Amino acid sequence: QVQLVESGGGLVQPGGSLRLSCAASGSRFSINAMGWYRQAPGKQRELVAVDTSGGSTNYADSVKGRFTISRDNAKNTVYLQMNSLKPEDTAVYYCNVENRIGRVYWGQGTQVTVSS
């Protein structure tokens, strides 16, 4: 069973930065895409950023230029560097990975709160 362990959330002031990490373990198959989603209270879960196995990345328009996704394939770890954070970035952030056979796994979520 694949396990995803997230870390790095917390409380930060507007304009600040946070770095999220998600380490995947236990997969019998290689991991293809790794990404981050978020869900704010009363809203649907939305894609924040994804890094495909081919190295391409996609970002939500709302975070382009502020967030950067990266991955360490040797460690099966994906990162999300979040800069210039805004109150509207407040949400629970979920790690998401898809393995070679198309199985999708979710992390437990980490809270990010942007507030003065």
TORSEPA-220540 format. One record per residue: x, y, z of N, C-alpha, C, O in turn; residue number from 0. Coordinates in pm, 1 decimal. Layout:
nxx X	nyy Y	nzz Z	caxx X	cayy Y	cazz Z	cxx X	cyy Y	czz Z	oxx X	oyy Y	ozz Z	seq NUM .
...
end
This chain:
nxx 83.3	nyy -117.8	nzz 0.0	caxx 0.0	cayy 0.0	cazz 0.0	cxx 88.0	cyy 124.3	czz 0.0	oxx 182.2	oyy 134.8	ozz 78.5	seq 0 .
nxx 56.8	nyy 217.0	nzz -87.5	caxx 135.8	cayy 338.6	cazz -96.8	cxx 99.5	cyy 432.6	czz 17.3	oxx -18.0	oyy 454.5	ozz 46.6	seq 1 .
nxx 200.5	nyy 486.7	nzz 80.0	caxx 180.7	cayy 586.6	cazz 184.9	cxx 242.5	cyy 717.8	czz 141.9	oxx 352.5	oyy 721.2	ozz 86.9	seq 2 .
nxx 170.3	nyy 826.2	nzz 167.7	caxx 218.7	cayy 960.3	cazz 138.6	cxx 226.8	cyy 1037.2	czz 269.0	oxx 127.9	oyy 1047.6	ozz 341.6	seq 3 .
nxx 343.1	nyy 1090.7	nzz 298.7	caxx 363.4	cayy 1166.4	cazz 421.6	cxx 394.2	cyy 1310.4	czz 384.6	oxx 495.8	oyy 1340.1	ozz 321.6	seq 4 .
nxx 304.8	nyy 1398.8	nzz 425.0	caxx 318.0	cayy 1541.3	cazz 392.7	cxx 373.1	cyy 1617.3	czz 512.6	oxx 353.9	oyy 1578.2	ozz 627.8	seq 5 .
nxx 441.2	nyy 1725.5	nzz 482.7	caxx 489.8	cayy 1813.0	cazz 589.1	cxx 509.0	cyy 1952.9	czz 533.4	oxx 513.8	oyy 1972.9	ozz 412.0	seq 6 .
nxx 519.8	nyy 2048.7	nzz 623.3	caxx 554.1	cayy 2184.3	cazz 582.7	cxx 444.2	cyy 2287.3	czz 591.7	oxx 469.8	oyy 2405.6	ozz 569.4	seq 7 .
nxx 322.8	nyy 2246.9	nzz 623.6	caxx 216.1	cayy 2345.6	cazz 635.7	cxx 232.0	cyy 2428.8	czz 761.1	oxx 319.7	oyy 2403.7	ozz 843.8	seq 8 .
nxx 144.8	nyy 2529.6	nzz 774.0	caxx 149.2	cayy 2612.8	cazz 892.9	cxx 83.3	cyy 2747.1	czz 870.5	oxx 10.8	oyy 2768.5	ozz 773.3	seq 9 .
nxx 111.2	nyy 2837.5	nzz 964.3	caxx 57.6	cayy 2972.8	cazz 959.5	cxx 166.0	cyy 3068.7	czz 912.0	oxx 278.4	oyy 3065.9	ozz 962.1	seq 10 .
nxx 132.2	nyy 3153.1	nzz 815.9	caxx 229.0	cayy 3248.1	cazz 761.8	cxx 156.9	cyy 3378.5	czz 730.9	oxx 37.9	oyy 3378.6	ozz 699.3	seq 11 .
nxx 228.9	nyy 3488.2	nzz 740.0	caxx 170.9	cayy 3617.6	cazz 708.1	cxx 164.1	cyy 3638.4	czz 557.9	oxx 241.6	oyy 3579.0	ozz 483.0	seq 12 .
nxx 72.0	nyy 3722.2	nzz 513.6	caxx 66.9	cayy 3753.4	cazz 369.3	cxx 202.5	cyy 3802.0	czz 319.8	oxx 270.5	oyy 3881.2	ozz 385.1	seq 13 .
nxx 239.5	nyy 3751.8	nzz 202.1	caxx 369.8	cayy 3783.1	cazz 145.8	cxx 479.0	cyy 3687.1	czz 185.7	oxx 589.7	oyy 3693.0	ozz 132.2	seq 14 .
nxx 449.5	nyy 3598.4	nzz 279.2	caxx 548.9	cayy 3503.0	cazz 326.0	cxx 560.3	cyy 3380.9	czz 237.3	oxx 497.1	oyy 3371.9	ozz 132.1	seq 15 .
nxx 642.4	nyy 3286.9	nzz 282.1	caxx 670.3	cayy 3165.7	cazz 204.5	cxx 656.8	cyy 3041.5	czz 291.8	oxx 676.1	oyy 3045.5	ozz 413.4	seq 16 .
nxx 623.5	nyy 2932.6	nzz 226.4	caxx 622.5	cayy 2800.3	cazz 287.9	cxx 667.1	cyy 2699.6	czz 184.5	oxx 652.6	oyy 2721.4	ozz 64.2	seq 17 .
nxx 720.9	nyy 2590.4	nzz 231.8	caxx 759.7	cayy 2480.6	cazz 143.3	cxx 695.9	cyy 2352.7	czz 193.7	oxx 719.9	oyy 2309.5	ozz 306.4	seq 18 .
nxx 614.2	nyy 2292.7	nzz 108.2	caxx 551.5	cayy 2165.5	cazz 140.0	cxx 633.1	cyy 2050.8	czz 82.3	oxx 694.6	oyy 2062.7	ozz -23.7	seq 19 .
nxx 632.1	nyy 1939.2	nzz 154.8	caxx 699.9	cayy 1818.3	cazz 107.1	cxx 604.0	cyy 1700.9	czz 115.8	oxx 516.8	oyy 1696.8	ozz 202.5	seq 20 .
nxx 620.9	nyy 1606.7	nzz 26.1	caxx 540.4	cayy 1484.8	cazz 28.0	cxx 627.8	cyy 1369.1	czz -16.2	oxx 676.7	oyy 1366.2	ozz -129.1	seq 21 .
nxx 646.9	nyy 1273.8	nzz 73.7	caxx 729.1	cayy 1157.4	cazz 44.1	cxx 639.6	cyy 1035.9	czz 24.0	oxx 555.3	oyy 1005.0	ozz 108.3	seq 22 .
nxx 658.5	nyy 967.6	nzz -87.6	caxx 580.9	cayy 848.4	cazz -119.1	cxx 664.0	cyy 723.9	czz -93.4	oxx 783.2	oyy 719.8	ozz -123.9	seq 23 .
nxx 599.6	nyy 622.3	nzz -36.8	caxx 668.2	cayy 496.5	cazz -11.5	cxx 571.9	cyy 380.7	czz -30.8	oxx 450.2	oyy 396.9	ozz -21.3	seq 24 .
nxx 627.5	nyy 265.1	nzz -57.6	caxx 547.8	cayy 144.2	cazz -64.8	cxx 488.6	cyy 110.7	czz -200.3	oxx 411.5	oyy 15.5	ozz -212.3	seq 25 .
nxx 523.4	nyy 187.5	nzz -302.4	caxx 465.6	cayy 159.7	cazz -433.8	cxx 540.6	cyy 47.5	czz -503.3	oxx 663.4	oyy 50.3	ozz -511.4	seq 26 .
nxx 467.2	nyy -51.8	nzz -553.9	caxx 528.3	cayy -161.4	cazz -628.8	cxx 565.4	cyy -116.4	czz -769.0	oxx 651.7	oyy -175.4	ozz -833.9	seq 27 .
nxx 499.9	nyy -12.4	nzz -814.3	caxx 520.0	cayy 37.3	cazz -949.9	cxx 580.6	cyy 177.2	czz -944.5	oxx 562.3	oyy 250.9	ozz -847.6	seq 28 .
nxx 651.0	nyy 211.1	nzz -1047.5	caxx 712.7	cayy 343.7	cazz -1050.7	cxx 604.3	cyy 451.1	czz -1050.9	oxx 491.8	oyy 429.8	ozz -1096.2	seq 29 .
nxx 642.1	nyy 564.8	nzz -999.5	caxx 548.1	cayy 675.3	cazz -989.7	cxx 560.9	cyy 765.9	czz -1110.0	oxx 671.1	oyy 805.3	ozz -1148.2	seq 30 .
nxx 448.2	nyy 798.5	nzz -1169.1	caxx 447.5	cayy 890.5	cazz -1282.0	cxx 425.6	cyy 1032.7	czz -1232.8	oxx 520.8	oyy 1098.6	ozz -1190.9	seq 31 .
nxx 303.2	nyy 1080.8	nzz -1236.9	caxx 277.1	cayy 1219.3	cazz -1198.7	cxx 273.1	cyy 1236.1	czz -1047.2	oxx 226.7	oyy 1148.7	ozz -974.1	seq 32 .
nxx 322.7	nyy 1350.3	nzz -1002.9	caxx 314.7	cayy 1389.8	cazz -862.0	cxx 264.0	cyy 1533.9	czz -859.4	oxx 308.8	oyy 1617.6	ozz -937.8	seq 33 .
nxx 172.1	nyy 1561.5	nzz -770.4	caxx 116.8	cayy 1696.1	cazz -770.1	cxx 55.4	cyy 1735.5	czz -637.8	oxx 55.3	oyy 1659.8	ozz -540.7	seq 34 .
nxx 3.1	nyy 1856.7	nzz -637.4	caxx -60.8	cayy 1913.6	cazz -519.7	cxx -197.4	cyy 1968.7	czz -557.4	oxx -214.6	oyy 2032.7	ozz -661.1	seq 35 .
nxx -293.4	nyy 1942.1	nzz -470.6	caxx -426.8	cayy 1999.2	cazz -480.2	cxx -454.0	cyy 2074.6	czz -350.4	oxx -381.9	oyy 2058.6	ozz -251.9	seq 36 .
nxx -558.0	nyy 2156.1	nzz -351.2	caxx -596.5	cayy 2224.2	cazz -228.1	cxx -748.3	cyy 2236.6	czz -220.5	oxx -818.4	oyy 2236.8	ozz -321.7	seq 37 .
nxx -795.7	nyy 2246.7	nzz -98.1	caxx -938.3	cayy 2262.1	cazz -76.8	cxx -961.3	cyy 2363.4	czz 34.6	oxx -922.5	oyy 2341.9	ozz 149.4	seq 38 .
nxx -1024.1	nyy 2472.7	nzz -1.3	caxx -1059.3	cayy 2575.4	cazz 95.9	cxx -1198.8	cyy 2546.4	czz 150.2	oxx -1276.9	oyy 2476.5	ozz 85.6	seq 39 .
nxx -1230.7	nyy 2599.0	nzz 267.8	caxx -1363.8	cayy 2574.3	cazz 325.6	cxx -1474.9	cyy 2616.2	czz 231.1	oxx -1474.8	oyy 2727.7	ozz 178.8	seq 40 .
nxx -1570.3	nyy 2525.3	nzz 209.6	caxx -1684.7	cayy 2555.0	cazz 124.6	cxx -1657.4	cyy 2551.3	czz -23.8	oxx -1744.1	oyy 2585.4	ozz -104.3	seq 41 .
nxx -1536.9	nyy 2510.0	nzz -60.9	caxx -1501.5	cayy 2504.5	cazz -203.5	cxx -1459.9	cyy 2364.4	czz -243.3	oxx -1428.5	oyy 2280.0	ozz -159.4	seq 42 .
nxx -1460.7	nyy 2341.8	nzz -374.4	caxx -1417.0	cayy 2212.4	cazz -425.6	cxx -1265.4	cyy 2201.9	czz -426.4	oxx -1194.5	oyy 2302.3	ozz -432.5	seq 43 .
nxx -1217.7	nyy 2079.7	nzz -420.2	caxx -1073.5	cayy 2057.8	cazz -430.1	cxx -1028.5	cyy 2097.6	czz -570.7	oxx -1094.8	oyy 2066.2	ozz -669.5	seq 44 .
nxx -915.0	nyy 2166.8	nzz -578.0	caxx -866.0	cayy 2213.3	cazz -706.5	cxx -718.1	cyy 2181.6	czz -723.1	oxx -642.9	oyy 2171.3	ozz -626.2	seq 45 .
nxx -679.3	nyy 2166.4	nzz -848.6	caxx -538.6	cayy 2143.4	cazz -879.6	cxx -458.6	cyy 2270.1	czz -853.7	oxx -498.4	oyy 2380.1	ozz -892.1	seq 46 .
nxx -344.5	nyy 2252.0	nzz -787.6	caxx -251.5	cayy 2362.7	cazz -768.1	cxx -135.2	cyy 2350.8	czz -866.3	oxx -104.5	oyy 2445.1	ozz -939.3	seq 47 .
nxx -71.4	nyy 2234.7	nzz -867.4	caxx 43.4	cayy 2214.5	cazz -955.8	cxx 67.0	cyy 2064.8	czz -971.1	oxx 38.0	oyy 1986.5	ozz -880.6	seq 48 .
nxx 119.8	nyy 2026.3	nzz -1086.5	caxx 150.4	cayy 1886.6	cazz -1112.3	cxx 279.3	cyy 1877.1	czz -1192.3	oxx 308.4	oyy 1960.0	ozz -1278.5	seq 49 .
nxx 354.8	nyy 1773.7	nzz -1161.0	caxx 478.8	cayy 1742.8	cazz -1232.7	cxx 464.2	cyy 1602.9	czz -1290.9	oxx 453.9	oyy 1504.7	ozz -1217.4	seq 50 .
nxx 463.3	nyy 1594.9	nzz -1422.3	caxx 445.4	cayy 1465.5	cazz -1486.2	cxx 577.5	cyy 1389.6	czz -1490.7	oxx 683.6	oyy 1446.4	ozz -1464.6	seq 51 .
nxx 570.5	nyy 1264.4	nzz -1523.0	caxx 691.5	cayy 1183.1	cazz -1527.0	cxx 785.4	cyy 1229.7	czz -1636.4	oxx 905.6	oyy 1203.8	ozz -1631.0	seq 52 .
nxx 730.7	nyy 1298.7	nzz -1736.2	caxx 813.5	cayy 1348.6	cazz -1844.6	cxx 882.3	cyy 1478.6	czz -1811.8	oxx 957.9	oyy 1531.9	ozz -1893.0	seq 53 .
nxx 856.3	nyy 1530.3	nzz -1692.4	caxx 923.7	cayy 1651.9	cazz -1649.1	cxx 848.1	cyy 1779.4	czz -1675.2	oxx 893.8	oyy 1886.8	ozz -1636.3	seq 54 .
nxx 734.0	nyy 1770.8	nzz -1739.7	caxx 657.8	cayy 1893.7	cazz -1762.8	cxx 576.1	cyy 1926.9	czz -1638.6	oxx 540.3	oyy 1838.8	ozz -1560.4	seq 55 .
nxx 547.8	nyy 2054.0	nzz -1622.3	caxx 471.8	cayy 2099.7	cazz -1507.2	cxx 352.7	cyy 2184.2	czz -1551.1	oxx 356.2	oyy 2250.9	ozz -1654.5	seq 56 .
nxx 249.2	nyy 2179.7	nzz -1471.4	caxx 131.1	cayy 2262.1	cazz -1495.2	cxx 90.1	cyy 2327.1	czz -1364.2	oxx 101.3	oyy 2266.8	ozz -1257.5	seq 57 .
nxx 42.7	nyy 2449.9	nzz -1373.3	caxx 3.5	cayy 2524.9	cazz -1256.1	cxx -135.2	cyy 2585.6	czz -1274.9	oxx -176.6	oyy 2618.0	ozz -1386.2	seq 58 .
nxx -204.7	nyy 2599.8	nzz -1164.3	caxx -328.1	cayy 2678.1	cazz -1167.4	cxx -291.0	cyy 2823.2	czz -1197.9	oxx -186.3	oyy 2871.6	ozz -1155.0	seq 59 .
nxx -375.9	nyy 2890.4	nzz -1270.9	caxx -347.8	cayy 3029.9	cazz -1306.7	cxx -325.7	cyy 3115.2	czz -1182.1	oxx -245.9	oyy 3208.8	ozz -1183.9	seq 60 .
nxx -395.2	nyy 3083.5	nzz -1076.1	caxx -389.7	cayy 3166.0	cazz -955.3	cxx -255.1	cyy 3158.7	czz -882.3	oxx -226.4	oyy 3243.1	ozz -797.4	seq 61 .
nxx -172.7	nyy 3058.7	nzz -914.7	caxx -45.4	cayy 3043.3	cazz -844.0	cxx 75.3	cyy 3059.5	czz -936.1	oxx 189.1	oyy 3057.3	ozz -889.3	seq 62 .
nxx 52.2	nyy 3075.5	nzz -1064.7	caxx 163.5	cayy 3090.1	cazz -1158.3	cxx 250.9	cyy 3209.3	czz -1120.5	oxx 201.5	oyy 3318.1	ozz -1091.0	seq 63 .
nxx 381.3	nyy 3186.1	nzz -1122.2	caxx 475.7	cayy 3292.0	cazz -1086.9	cxx 502.6	cyy 3302.4	czz -938.0	oxx 594.7	oyy 3372.9	ozz -896.7	seq 64 .
nxx 423.8	nyy 3233.3	nzz -856.5	caxx 442.9	cayy 3238.9	cazz -710.4	cxx 480.9	cyy 3102.5	czz -652.7	oxx 559.8	oyy 3094.7	ozz -558.5	seq 65 .
nxx 425.6	nyy 2996.2	nzz -708.4	caxx 451.3	cayy 2860.4	cazz -658.8	cxx 540.1	cyy 2785.9	czz -757.8	oxx 533.6	oyy 2808.7	ozz -878.6	seq 66 .
nxx 622.9	nyy 2696.8	nzz -704.6	caxx 708.1	cayy 2612.9	cazz -787.9	cxx 702.5	cyy 2470.0	czz -737.5	oxx 725.7	oyy 2443.2	ozz -619.6	seq 67 .
nxx 671.2	nyy 2378.5	nzz -828.3	caxx 670.3	cayy 2236.1	cazz -793.7	cxx 800.9	cyy 2173.6	czz -840.7	oxx 852.3	oyy 2206.9	ozz -947.5	seq 68 .
nxx 853.4	nyy 2082.9	nzz -760.0	caxx 974.7	cayy 2010.6	cazz -797.7	cxx 968.2	cyy 1871.5	czz -736.0	oxx 887.1	oyy 1845.0	ozz -647.3	seq 69 .
nxx 1055.3	nyy 1783.2	nzz -784.7	caxx 1052.7	cayy 1647.2	cazz -731.6	cxx 1192.2	cyy 1588.8	czz -729.1	oxx 1279.5	oyy 1625.4	ozz -807.8	seq 70 .
nxx 1210.0	nyy 1497.1	nzz -636.5	caxx 1334.2	cayy 1419.8	cazz -624.9	cxx 1294.2	cyy 1275.6	czz -650.0	oxx 1240.2	oyy 1209.2	ozz -561.6	seq 71 .
nxx 1320.5	nyy 1227.5	nzz -770.2	caxx 1275.6	cayy 1092.5	cazz -805.6	cxx 1346.1	cyy 984.5	czz -724.6	oxx 1288.2	oyy 879.2	ozz -697.9	seq 72 .
nxx 1467.9	nyy 1009.4	nzz -686.1	caxx 1540.9	cayy 910.3	cazz -606.7	cxx 1475.8	cyy 890.3	czz -470.9	oxx 1484.0	oyy 782.5	ozz -412.1	seq 73 .
nxx 1410.9	nyy 995.4	nzz -421.7	caxx 1344.9	cayy 988.8	cazz -291.4	cxx 1194.0	cyy 975.9	czz -302.8	oxx 1124.3	oyy 969.7	ozz -201.4	seq 74 .
nxx 1142.2	nyy 971.6	nzz -427.1	caxx 996.3	cayy 970.1	cazz -447.2	cxx 928.7	cyy 1080.7	czz -366.6	oxx 828.0	oyy 1059.1	ozz -299.3	seq 75 .
nxx 986.7	nyy 1197.6	nzz -375.6	caxx 938.1	cayy 1311.8	cazz -298.3	cxx 906.3	cyy 1428.3	czz -390.9	oxx 980.6	oyy 1458.1	ozz -484.5	seq 76 .
nxx 795.2	nyy 1492.6	nzz -362.6	caxx 755.9	cayy 1610.9	cazz -438.5	cxx 747.7	cyy 1728.9	czz -341.8	oxx 707.8	oyy 1714.2	ozz -226.2	seq 77 .
nxx 786.4	nyy 1846.3	nzz -392.0	caxx 789.2	cayy 1967.2	cazz -311.9	cxx 702.1	cyy 2074.2	czz -376.6	oxx 680.3	oyy 2074.7	ozz -497.7	seq 78 .
nxx 653.4	nyy 2163.8	nzz -293.3	caxx 582.4	cayy 2280.6	cazz -343.7	cxx 634.9	cyy 2403.2	czz -269.5	oxx 606.1	oyy 2423.8	ozz -151.6	seq 79 .
nxx 711.8	nyy 2483.4	nzz -341.1	caxx 761.8	cayy 2608.0	cazz -284.5	cxx 657.9	cyy 2716.1	czz -310.6	oxx 623.3	oyy 2744.3	ozz -425.3	seq 80 .
nxx 609.2	nyy 2775.6	nzz -204.1	caxx 503.1	cayy 2876.2	cazz -216.1	cxx 556.0	cyy 3010.0	czz -167.8	oxx 589.4	oyy 3025.5	ozz -50.4	seq 81 .
nxx 563.3	nyy 3105.1	nzz -256.8	caxx 610.5	cayy 3239.8	cazz -224.7	cxx 497.9	cyy 3340.0	czz -243.9	oxx 396.7	oyy 3311.0	ozz -307.9	seq 82 .
nxx 517.4	nyy 3457.1	nzz -187.9	caxx 419.0	cayy 3566.7	cazz -200.7	cxx 278.5	cyy 3517.5	czz -168.2	oxx 183.5	oyy 3542.4	ozz -242.5	seq 83 .
nxx 267.6	nyy 3448.6	nzz -58.1	caxx 139.1	cayy 3388.6	cazz -21.3	cxx 34.2	cyy 3495.1	czz 7.6	oxx 62.8	oyy 3602.6	ozz 60.2	seq 84 .
nxx -87.9	nyy 3460.2	nzz -29.1	caxx -202.4	cayy 3549.6	cazz -12.3	cxx -306.3	cyy 3482.7	czz 78.0	oxx -307.4	oyy 3360.2	ozz 90.2	seq 85 .
nxx -392.1	nyy 3560.3	nzz 140.4	caxx -497.0	cayy 3498.3	cazz 224.2	cxx -581.6	cyy 3398.1	czz 146.9	oxx -628.2	oyy 3299.4	ozz 203.8	seq 86 .
nxx -601.8	nyy 3422.3	nzz 18.2	caxx -681.9	cayy 3328.9	cazz -61.4	cxx -611.7	cyy 3197.6	czz -90.2	oxx -672.0	oyy 3106.5	ozz -147.1	seq 87 .
nxx -486.0	nyy 3186.2	nzz -52.0	caxx -415.1	cayy 3058.3	cazz -63.3	cxx -444.8	cyy 2968.3	czz 57.2	oxx -404.0	oyy 2852.2	ozz 58.9	seq 88 .
nxx -514.4	nyy 3020.2	nzz 156.1	caxx -548.3	cayy 2941.2	cazz 273.8	cxx -635.4	cyy 2822.0	czz 234.3	oxx -740.7	oyy 2837.5	ozz 172.5	seq 89 .
nxx -589.0	nyy 2703.0	nzz 271.6	caxx -659.3	cayy 2579.5	cazz 234.2	cxx -586.4	cyy 2461.1	czz 296.2	oxx -477.1	oyy 2474.4	ozz 351.3	seq 90 .
nxx -649.6	nyy 2345.9	nzz 285.7	caxx -578.2	cayy 2221.1	cazz 314.0	cxx -516.3	cyy 2175.3	czz 182.3	oxx -584.9	oyy 2163.6	ozz 80.8	seq 91 .
nxx -387.9	nyy 2150.0	nzz 185.5	caxx -314.2	cayy 2109.0	cazz 66.7	cxx -291.7	cyy 1958.2	czz 70.5	oxx -246.1	oyy 1902.9	ozz 170.6	seq 92 .
nxx -324.8	nyy 1893.0	nzz -41.5	caxx -315.2	cayy 1747.9	cazz -51.6	cxx -213.8	cyy 1707.7	czz -157.7	oxx -213.5	oyy 1759.7	ozz -269.2	seq 93 .
nxx -129.3	nyy 1615.4	nzz -120.7	caxx -37.4	cayy 1555.4	cazz -216.2	cxx -112.5	cyy 1448.7	czz -296.1	oxx -201.0	oyy 1381.3	ozz -243.4	seq 94 .
nxx -76.7	nyy 1434.4	nzz -422.0	caxx -142.5	cayy 1338.8	cazz -511.3	cxx -37.6	cyy 1275.0	czz -600.2	oxx 42.1	oyy 1345.1	ozz -662.6	seq 95 .
nxx -36.7	nyy 1142.6	nzz -606.4	caxx 56.3	cayy 1073.6	cazz -695.2	cxx -18.7	cyy 968.4	czz -775.9	oxx -118.3	oyy 912.0	ozz -730.7	seq 96 .
nxx 31.1	nyy 943.8	nzz -894.8	caxx -23.9	cayy 840.7	cazz -982.1	cxx 88.5	cyy 748.3	czz -1023.8	oxx 192.5	oyy 794.5	ozz -1070.8	seq 97 .
nxx 69.0	nyy 617.2	nzz -1007.1	caxx 176.6	cayy 527.0	cazz -1044.4	cxx 162.0	cyy 481.4	czz -1190.0	oxx 70.9	oyy 523.7	ozz -1261.2	seq 98 .
nxx 251.4	nyy 396.5	nzz -1231.0	caxx 261.9	cayy 357.2	cazz -1372.4	cxx 138.4	cyy 287.7	czz -1423.9	oxx 110.0	oyy 292.4	ozz -1543.6	seq 99 .
nxx 63.2	nyy 222.3	nzz -1334.3	caxx -56.3	cayy 151.2	cazz -1380.1	cxx -182.1	cyy 233.3	czz -1357.6	oxx -293.0	oyy 181.3	ozz -1369.4	seq 100 .
nxx -166.1	nyy 359.5	nzz -1325.9	caxx -280.1	cayy 449.5	cazz -1317.2	cxx -350.0	cyy 458.1	czz -1184.2	oxx -454.6	oyy 522.2	ozz -1174.0	seq 101 .
nxx -295.4	nyy 395.4	nzz -1081.2	caxx -354.2	cayy 407.1	cazz -948.6	cxx -317.5	cyy 544.1	czz -891.0	oxx -204.7	oyy 591.3	ozz -905.4	seq 102 .
nxx -414.1	nyy 605.3	nzz -826.4	caxx -396.8	cayy 739.4	cazz -770.1	cxx -405.3	cyy 732.1	czz -618.4	oxx -491.3	oyy 663.7	ozz -562.9	seq 103 .
nxx -316.8	nyy 802.0	nzz -553.5	caxx -311.9	cayy 803.1	cazz -407.8	cxx -310.5	cyy 947.6	czz -358.1	oxx -258.6	oyy 1038.0	ozz -423.6	seq 104 .
nxx -370.0	nyy 965.9	nzz -238.6	caxx -378.4	cayy 1098.2	cazz -178.1	cxx -310.5	cyy 1100.2	czz -41.4	oxx -313.8	oyy 1002.0	ozz 32.8	seq 105 .
nxx -249.3	nyy 1213.4	nzz -10.1	caxx -197.0	cayy 1233.5	cazz 123.8	cxx -308.5	cyy 1272.5	czz 218.5	oxx -423.4	oyy 1290.3	ozz 178.0	seq 106 .
nxx -272.7	nyy 1285.6	nzz 346.1	caxx -372.7	cayy 1314.8	cazz 449.2	cxx -409.6	cyy 1462.5	czz 453.6	oxx -509.4	oyy 1499.9	ozz 515.3	seq 107 .
nxx -330.1	nyy 1545.9	nzz 388.9	caxx -357.5	cayy 1688.4	cazz 386.4	cxx -278.9	cyy 1764.0	czz 491.7	oxx -257.0	oyy 1714.2	ozz 602.1	seq 108 .
nxx -236.8	nyy 1884.5	nzz 456.8	caxx -167.3	cayy 1971.1	cazz 551.1	cxx -226.4	cyy 2111.7	czz 540.0	oxx -247.1	oyy 2163.4	ozz 430.2	seq 109 .
nxx -252.6	nyy 2171.4	nzz 653.7	caxx -319.1	cayy 2301.3	cazz 656.0	cxx -219.2	cyy 2413.3	czz 628.7	oxx -111.5	oyy 2418.8	ozz 688.1	seq 110 .
nxx -257.2	nyy 2501.6	nzz 538.3	caxx -182.1	cayy 2624.4	cazz 513.0	cxx -276.0	cyy 2741.0	czz 541.1	oxx -382.9	oyy 2752.0	ozz 481.0	seq 111 .
nxx -235.1	nyy 2827.6	nzz 632.8	caxx -315.5	cayy 2943.4	cazz 668.5	cxx -233.1	cyy 3069.2	czz 646.7	oxx -123.7	oyy 3083.4	ozz 701.3	seq 112 .
nxx -286.3	nyy 3159.8	nzz 566.6	caxx -218.3	cayy 3285.6	cazz 538.3	cxx -301.0	cyy 3397.1	czz 601.9	oxx -411.6	oyy 3428.0	ozz 557.4	seq 113 .
nxx -245.4	nyy 3455.8	nzz 705.9	caxx -320.5	cayy 3555.6	cazz 781.5	cxx -225.7	cyy 3644.3	czz 860.1	oxx -119.7	oyy 3600.4	ozz 904.8	seq 114 .
nxx -265.1	nyy 3768.9	nzz 876.1	caxx -185.7	cayy 3861.0	cazz 956.5	cxx -236.3	cyy 3861.4	czz 1101.2	oxx -182.1	oyy 3933.1	ozz 1185.3	seq 115 .
end
